[in-house]
Amino acid sequence: IKDKERITEGSGEGISSKFIVYDENEVFENTDSWLYFKFSSTDFQRKLDVGKTYNVKVAGWRFPLFSMYRNIVDIKE
């Protein structure tokens, strides 16, 4: 993990946020996913320490035009 952050968009009632994780080669999103029964993105983000290496399962595709990233759906410990 090179860096990580939380990005917040909108304001008031329409505010939303997502976690972003950077590695040497790619940027990943860390959000909850109904499809993968992942409802603990906050816990995942807490477990990821900058400077460490992890094996993760990811889903989705990277679409730079739409600022879409592959999502981390599992951390293999």
PASE-905950 format. One record per residue (C-alpha): residue in one letter; chain; x, y, z. Coordinates in nm, 2 decimals, decimal comma. Layout:
R;r;c;c1;c2;c3
R;A;A;X;Y;Z
...
***
This chain:
R;r;c;c1;c2;c3
R;I;A;0,00;0,00;0,00
R;K;A;0,15;0,33;-0,11
R;D;A;-0,13;0,55;0,03
R;K;A;-0,50;0,55;0,12
R;E;A;-0,77;0,81;0,17
R;R;A;-1,14;0,88;0,19
R;I;A;-1,30;1,09;-0,08
R;T;A;-1,63;1,27;0,00
R;E;A;-1,86;1,41;-0,27
R;G;A;-2,18;1,63;-0,25
R;S;A;-2,31;1,81;0,05
R;G;A;-2,59;1,80;0,31
R;E;A;-2,83;1,51;0,26
R;G;A;-2,67;1,42;-0,07
R;I;A;-2,32;1,35;0,07
R;S;A;-2,14;1,03;-0,02
R;S;A;-1,79;0,90;0,03
R;K;A;-1,57;0,61;-0,07
R;F;A;-1,23;0,48;0,03
R;I;A;-0,94;0,49;-0,22
R;V;A;-0,63;0,27;-0,19
R;Y;A;-0,31;0,34;-0,39
R;D;A;-0,04;0,08;-0,47
R;E;A;0,26;0,11;-0,70
R;N;A;0,07;0,03;-1,02
R;E;A;-0,30;0,09;-0,97
R;V;A;-0,57;0,28;-0,77
R;F;A;-0,85;0,08;-0,61
R;E;A;-1,18;0,16;-0,45
R;N;A;-1,29;0,01;-0,12
R;T;A;-1,67;0,03;-0,10
R;D;A;-1,94;-0,20;0,02
R;S;A;-2,08;-0,44;-0,24
R;W;A;-2,41;-0,63;-0,23
R;L;A;-2,29;-0,86;-0,51
R;Y;A;-2,00;-0,99;-0,29
R;F;A;-2,18;-0,95;0,04
R;K;A;-1,92;-0,70;0,16
R;F;A;-2,06;-0,46;0,41
R;S;A;-1,74;-0,37;0,60
R;S;A;-1,54;-0,13;0,39
R;T;A;-1,46;0,08;0,69
R;D;A;-1,30;-0,23;0,87
R;F;A;-1,11;-0,32;0,55
R;Q;A;-0,97;0,04;0,53
R;R;A;-0,86;0,02;0,90
R;K;A;-0,68;-0,31;0,84
R;L;A;-0,47;-0,18;0,54
R;D;A;-0,15;-0,02;0,66
R;V;A;0,06;0,21;0,44
R;G;A;0,39;0,05;0,36
R;K;A;0,27;-0,31;0,39
R;T;A;0,18;-0,57;0,12
R;Y;A;-0,15;-0,75;0,10
R;N;A;-0,31;-1,02;-0,12
R;V;A;-0,66;-0,89;-0,21
R;K;A;-0,94;-1,00;-0,42
R;V;A;-1,08;-0,73;-0,65
R;A;A;-1,38;-0,70;-0,87
R;G;A;-1,48;-0,47;-1,16
R;W;A;-1,30;-0,27;-1,42
R;R;A;-1,10;0,05;-1,43
R;F;A;-1,26;0,33;-1,64
R;P;A;-1,04;0,64;-1,60
R;L;A;-1,29;0,85;-1,80
R;F;A;-1,56;0,79;-1,53
R;S;A;-1,32;0,78;-1,24
R;M;A;-1,42;0,42;-1,18
R;Y;A;-1,18;0,18;-1,00
R;R;A;-1,17;-0,19;-0,93
R;N;A;-1,32;-0,26;-0,59
R;I;A;-1,14;-0,45;-0,31
R;V;A;-1,39;-0,72;-0,21
R;D;A;-1,17;-0,93;0,02
R;I;A;-0,84;-0,92;0,20
R;K;A;-0,66;-1,25;0,22
R;E;A;-0,48;-1,27;0,56
***
